[in-house]
């Protein structure tokens, strides 16, 4: 049984997490996540804040395993991912708990039809035979708006046979994309359940370095060839004129949205040696003509900035999603400063991108 109090006698980190999420929900005018998933938060952060055991996790190495997310696709939402059950749990335990929480939240908020979809889509991921080979097992994500739970997300570890577990039409496109872009390695599968739809995404690590223009043949295979210019503009401006990505510094996720096939490029900022000091200012240049989204980003940053600090934390991922229509959708992952472990504990071996990060698709 997972204890919900610290054996060290100190206040568990779960208290700080719930307080910050509660404060953020008030500022962003969303439902309070603790009303929906208090048990998972308490079971996942049983040790005191700053405990070095938190630092070694697959979601946010060097920090407690929780990351918040801003997305222009859902600008007025409170979204975050966490690694369930804390540092002592096995990958199988995390996978099983995350699956149970998905079923509970989907059934309780979206109904039986959505639950049947999830059970069918996740069946191949929940088999006992996979437990022995798991490292982190699964991540859990959620998004809240003023009306309550907006979506629930589970990211399952592993993706060696992922293309065979999705819609056949999407699987064919993924196969063609892998041929067009060498060095793609599937690493996890993400299922997103929302109020009105469910979707599945497959995420690949880009193990080879590449120039962004080299994505053109892959985008052509997906029917997104005309969308490269928008992706180039956002990445190029935000990274100070950089248009090449080092080996292991990017993920690419494929899925289907309401309008058709979508692709998301996720650039892992920790793996880029020369991210400009004014990265955020450069990124917001892409939002100058989208004042509603720019204002929502400012509100998001304010919601996660502690009263005794001037900065909310460390940006870990820049995501750009493109689909058949509409402008590119920008996402930004934040590791809140109050959940960082001490500098000594945070010095992690550079195991590369394969060890971390769920897809942000949702």
N, C-alpha and C positions, 0 to 999 in steps of 0.2 A: 504494500500500500504506500502511495506517495504522500509523504508528510507535507503539511502546508504551513509549518512553522520552522524556523531555523534552529538547528541543534546548537548553534553557537550563542543563542540567546539574544541575537541582534534582530532588528527589524528586517524581514525578508525584502528582497528587491521587488517582489510583487506589489508591495505597498506603494513604492515609488512609481512603478509602471502604471498602476491603476490611477494614482493621483495625476500623473502627467497626461494620460489618455482622457481622464475626466475633465481636466482643465482645457485640453485641446478641443474636446467636443463642445465645450461651452463657447470657446472663441470662434470655432468654425460653425457653430449652430447645427451640430449633428447629434444623433443619439449617442449615449455614452456606451462605449464598447463593453465596459464591465457589466452592464445589465444583461449582456448576451453571452459572455464568455469568461466570467469571473473565475470559474473553476480551472479552466485551462491556464489562465494567467498565473493563478496561485500555484498550480502544480509545476509550472515551468520556471519559476523564479523563487525557489525556496531559500536560497542562500542570501546573505546580506549583500547590499550594493558594494561593488568593488572586489568581491571575492574572485581571486585569480582563476578559479575553476571555470568561470564563465568565459574566459578569453578564448579557450580552445573549443570553438564550435565551427560548424560548416557554413552558417548563414552570414555571420559578421565577425570574422576572426579579430581578436583584440578588443572586442566590445561584448557586452551582454547580447545574446542572440535575439535582438528585435530591431527591425528597421522600419521606418515610416516612409511613405511614398506619396509624392505629389504627381498628379497626371492631369494634363490639359483635357484628357478624355472625360475626366470626372473632377472638375476643378473645385467643386464645393463638397468634397467628400473627405472623410478621415479614414485613411487606409494604412495598413501596416502588415508586416509578415513577422512570424516568430518561429523559433525552433522549439517544438514541444518537449516538455518533461525534464528539462535541465540537463546538466553535463554528465550525469551518471546513467542516463537511460540508454538502452540499446537502440539500434536503428529499427529493429522490428517493433519495439514498444512505441517508438515515436510514430512510425507508420500507422500502427493500429489505433493509437489515440487520435491522431489527426483524421483518420477515416471515420472513427466514431463521432468526432466533433462535426465533421462535414455532414454526416447523416442526421445528427441531432439538429443542427442549425438549418439545414435544407428542409427537413420535414416540418420543423416548427415554424418556419418563416415563409417557405415557398410552396409547400404542399406535396402531396403524394406523387404527382406526375414528375416533378423535378427530382424527387427522391428516387424514383424508378430509373430516370435517366442516369443519375449518378451511380447507382448500383451497377447498372450495365456497363457504363464507361470505365468504372474502376475495378471491375471484377478481376482482370488479369494482373492488377497491381497488388491485390490484397491476399494472394496465395501464400500459405505458410512456407512453401518451398523457397521463396525468395528471401526469407528472413536472415539466413546465415550469411548471405553475401552483402548485407546492407551495412553502410557506414552511418550516415545520419538518418536514413530512412525516409523522412518526409518533412516538409515545412508546411505551415498553415498560414493562410492569409485571409484578411477580411476587410471589407469596406463599408462604411456607414454614412448615411446622409440624414437629413432631417426626419425622414420617414422610418428610420430604423436600419436594419441590415440591408445593404445594397447588393453585396455579393460575398460569397465565401469561396476560398481558393485552396486547393491542396496541390503541392508539388511533390511528386514521387521520385525518389532517387532511381537512377538507372534509365537507360534509353537505348540499349543495344538492339532491341527489336521494336523500337517505338514506332517506326513507320508502318509496321504491320498491324498496329493497334489503333489506327485512326481511319477516318473515312477513306475508302479506296482512291477516290479522286484526289484527295489531298496527299495521300501516300505516294501517288504517281508523281505529283508535282515536287514533293520533297526529294524523291529519288533523282529526278532530273536536275534539281537544284544542287544536290550533292555532287553530281557529275560536273556541273558547271563551275563549282567552287571547291577545289580540293582542300582537304584538311579539316572538313567538318566532322565532328564527333558527337553523336547524341549523348546527352548526359541526364536529362530528366523530362518527365511528362507532367503537364499541369492541367488540372481540370478546374473550370470556373463555373459556378452556379450562380445565376442572378435571378432577379424577380421574374423575368420574362424569357430567359434563354439559358442554355448551357453550352459551353464550348471547350474544346480540347486543343492544347498547344504542345508542340514538341520543340525542345530547345537544344541547340547544338553549340558546342565550344568551337571557336575558330582557332584551331591549333597552329595554323600557319599565319604568318604576317601577310597583310594584303593592303592594297590601295583601294579606297572606296570605289573608284571607277571600275575596279575589277568585279564589282557586284553586278554590273550591267547584264551579263549573260544570265545570271541566276534570276534577276528581276524579270528579264524577258520570258523566262520559262514560267514564271508565276503570273504573267500578264500585267506586271507592274513596272515595265521598262521605262515608262514615262515619269515615274515617281522618283528617279534617282536624284534629280536636281534639288528637290526639297531636302532630301537626306544630306546631300553634300553641303547645302547652305547651313543647316543647323549645326552639323558636326564641325565644319570648317570654321565657322565663326566662334563657337563655344571653345574650341581647342586652339584658338589663336592662329589659324591658317594651316593646321595639320590635317592632312587628308590620307595619312597612312596609319594603320593600326598594327602594333607589334604582335608577335605570336602570343596566343593565350590571353589577349586583352579584350576580347569581345565575345559575346554570345549572339546567336541569331535564333529567333523563335518564329515558328510558322503556326498559323491557325486560320480559322474561318470566322469572319464577322458577319453581320447582317447583310453586308453588301458583297461578300465574297472573300477570297483569299487575302490574308494580311500577313505582313512580315514586320518583326520588330528587331532592330539592331540595338544591342545593349553594350555600351562602351564602359568598361570597368576602370574607373578613374584612378584607383590605387595602382593599376598596372601601367599607367602612362607616366613616364618619367618627367615630362615637362608640361603638365597642366598649368595654364596661365594662372597667376595669383588672382586675377580679376575674372576667373571663370564664370562666376554667377552673373556678373555684370554683362559679360559677353553673351551668355546664354539668353538673358532677358532681351537682348537686342532683337532676337527672333520673335519676341512677343509684343513688340512695340505697336503693331497694328491690331493686337488682340487684347485690348485693355481689360476685359473681364477676366481673362486667364492670368494676366500679369498681376492684377489685384488679388486674385485667388492665391497665387504663389506667395505674395507678400504676407497674406493672412496665414498661410501654412507655416512659413518661417517664423512668424511671430508666435504662433501657437506652440512651437517647440523650443522657443528660446527661454531659458530659465530667468527668473526675476533678477538673479545675481550675476547674469552674464549678458554679453552683447551679441552672442553668436549661437545658433541652434545646434551645431555639430559638424559632422564631416560628411561630405557628399561622396557616395561610393559608386553610383551608376548613373550614367546618362542614357536614357532610352529614347528611341525614335521609332514610332510605328507608322507604317504606310499601308494604305489600302487602295482599292480601285478609285475611290473618290475622296474629296475633302482634303484639307491641309494635313501635313504630318502632325501626329500627336506626340508631344514631348512628355517624358516622365523623368523624375529625379528622385533618387533614393537618398535618404538622410539617416545617418547613424547619430541619434541624439547625444549631445555632449555629456549629459548626466548619466548615461549608461555605459560610457567608456570605462575600461579597466585602467589601472595605474599604468604609466608609461612602461615600467619594467615588465609587467605582465602582458602588455599589448605588443611587445616585439615578437611577432610570429615568424616562423620560417616561411619563406615564400614558396608555398606549395603550388601556386598557380591557380588559375581561374577554375580549374576542374573541380576544386574542392568546395566551391561556394555558389551562392546566389540563385534564387528562384526566378523564373520568368515573371515579368510584371504584367503579363497579358491579363486583361480583365475588362 
